[in-house]
Amino acid sequence: MSRSPDEVKTVPLTPDVYAYLLAQSEPRNLVQERLAERTLALGGVARMQVPHEQAVFLTLLAKLTDARSIVEVGTFTGYSTLALAAGLAPGGRVLTCDVSKEWTDIAQEAWKEAGLDERIELRLAPALDTLRALPSEPVIDLVFLDADKTGYRAYWEELVPRVRPGGLLLADNVLYGGEAADPAARGNGLAIREFNAHVRADERVESVLLPVADGLTVARKR
């Protein structure tokens, strides 16, 4: 019996498979270990930290794009920021946006410990205000969205014109625990479902949604 080329081939991530997957990535360094432990101690909000294999992927994408200008929306405790900064080209900078001093204080300590703090600029303000104040020229090499889900579309519209042709826009949590696939989705699930449709219809980019962690959209500016 022939198999459909569209048949689902994603391997279920059992604990053993996930442990094997992690073993194929660069291991956490000491700073990442300490930051992960400190974030875990915050309790339930720790789930907002990107998993390590996704952080490794962010570093790789930054290197592949030879990124010198990165914008991150949603810092939390800075694990993804560390990953992006580690992939910067010489002289590059990450601008990261958040509104929580409590969480970003933890982030800044980790960045300093890693020796990457001079590559990172943190702006504590509503992200839309920060993005709208950026120069309008398309000079951003890479964008990572990982903030409030209802704001994704507005962030996208501010950032796409500012990304250079060939640059990347990444959006996290675009499966939202599977809720985005439900036509009856509500709340954040509905916001992500509508955002995904917006990206898919956006002729300024070419994109793919990957089953990385909670779903990761990778879009290339045409």
N, C-alpha and C positions, 0 to 999 in steps of 0.2 A: 504494500500500500504506500503510495507516494505521500510525502509530508508537505504541507503548505509552507512556502517560504516565509509566511507571516506568523507561523506558529511561535508561541511564546517560548523563548529559550532562556529566560532569566532563571538562574539557579536560586532556589530558596536559601536564604541566609540563616542556616542553622548555626548554633554557637561554634561548632567545629569548622564549618566553612568560613565563618567570619574570622575566626582566629587564623585560619590559613591565609585568608585575604590580607589581613593585617601584616602577617609575616612576610608578604611579598612587597611591602612598602618600606621606605626608609623608617627606621624605628624612631620613636620619640627621643629627643635629646633631653638633657637634665632640666633645662628651663621649661620645656613643654610638659615634662612629667610634673614639675612643681605647680605649674599653672593649672593643669588638669585636676590635680588634687585640691588646689585651693578653690577652683570653680565648683567641683563636686561638693565641697563643704557648704556651698550656698543653698543646697537643697534642690527642690524641684526645678528651679530656673536653670539649673546646670544643663538641662536638655537643650538649651539654646546654643551651647557650644558646638561647633562643627566637629564631626568625628575625625580621627587622625588621618584616615586614608583620604578624606576630602581635603584636608589641609595640605597633604603631600601633592594632591592634584592641583591645588591653587598655586603652589610654588612652581610646579612644572609649567602650568599655563603662563605664569608671569615670565618665566624664562623663555618659553617658546615664542612669546610675542615681543621679547626684548623690551619689556615694559619699563618705561621711565616715569610715567604718570599713571597712578592707580587711584581710583576713588572707591571707597567702601562705605556703604550705608548700613549701619548697624555694627557697632564695635563689640558690645558685651564685655567680656573679660580679655579680649584681644588675641585669642588663639588664631583666628583666621588672619588677623592683621599681621601677626608674626610670620605666618606662612607667606603672605603676599610680599612683605618686606624682604623676606629671605630670597625671593625670586627676582627682585628688582635688578635692572641693569645699573652699572656704576653711575652715581649721581642722581638716581631716581628717588622718588618720594611717594609715599602712600598718604593720601588725605582720608581720614576716617571720621565718620559722623555718628554722634550718639547724644543722648540727653541725660545719661546717668553718670554722675560723678562717682558714686559708690563702686559701680562695676568697672569703670574706666580707670579708677585709681589702681585697681588690681592689675589691669592691663599695662599701665605705664610702668609699674614696677617690673613686670616680666620683660617688657621691651628693653628697659635699661639693663636688666640682668643679661639679656641676650646680646647686648651691644648694638641693637637695631633702633634705638630710640631716636637717633638723629635722622633716620630715614622716614620717620612717621610724624605726621601732623594731626593732632586730635582737635576737632572742633565740637564743643559742647553747645549745641543749639538745635532747634528743629531742623531736620535734614533738608527740607524744602528751602528754607531760608539760606542754608549754606550752599546748596546747589544753584539756586537762582543768582547768587552773588559771584559765581565762578565766571571767568571770561567765556565768551560765546564761541571762541575759536575751537575747532575740532582737534584737540591735542591730547585727549585722554586715550591711553593705550588699553586699559582694562578697568572694568567696573565689576564690583561684587555687591549684590543686593541681598541683605539678610536682616531685615528690620520688620516694622509693622506691615502686615500683609495688605491691609487696606490702602496703604500708601504706595505700593509697588508701581502702579500705573503712572502716578504723578511723578515719581522718581524717574521712571523710565523715560517719560516725555522730556524731562529736563536734561537727562544724560545722553540720550541717543544723538542729538545734534552736536554734543561736545566730544563725542568719541571719534577718533580719526578713522578714515576708511581702512578696513582690515583689522581694526581693534575689536576687542571682545567685551560683551556684556554677559555677566553670569548672574543668575537669580536662583536663590536657594529656597527650599521647602515648596517647590512647585507641584508636588503631589499632595502635600499637606495631609499626610497619613492616609492617603487614598480618597479623601473627601473631594478633591478636585475632580475626580472622575464621576461623581454623582450629580446628575442633572438637578437633583433636589437639594444640592448643597446650600448651606446658609453660613452667615458670618464670615470668618476668615476663609473657610473652604470655598464659599461663593466668590469672595474677592480674588482668590488665587485662580479659580476656574475662569473668571472674566479676564484676569491678567494674561493667562495662558492664551486665551482666544485673541487677545489684543496683539500679543507678540507674534502669534502664528499668522495674523493678517497684516503684519507690519512689513511693507515692501522695502523698507530701508535696511532690513537685516535678513540673514539666512540663519535658521536656528534648528536646534535639536534639543529634546527633553530627555535627559538620561536618568536611569534609575540608580543614581548615586545618592546614598543616604535617604533623605526625604524628598528626593527629586531635585535635579539641577538642570536648569536651562543654560545652554551655551549658545550664544548668538554672535554672529560676526557682522560687523557693519559693512555694508556693500560699498 
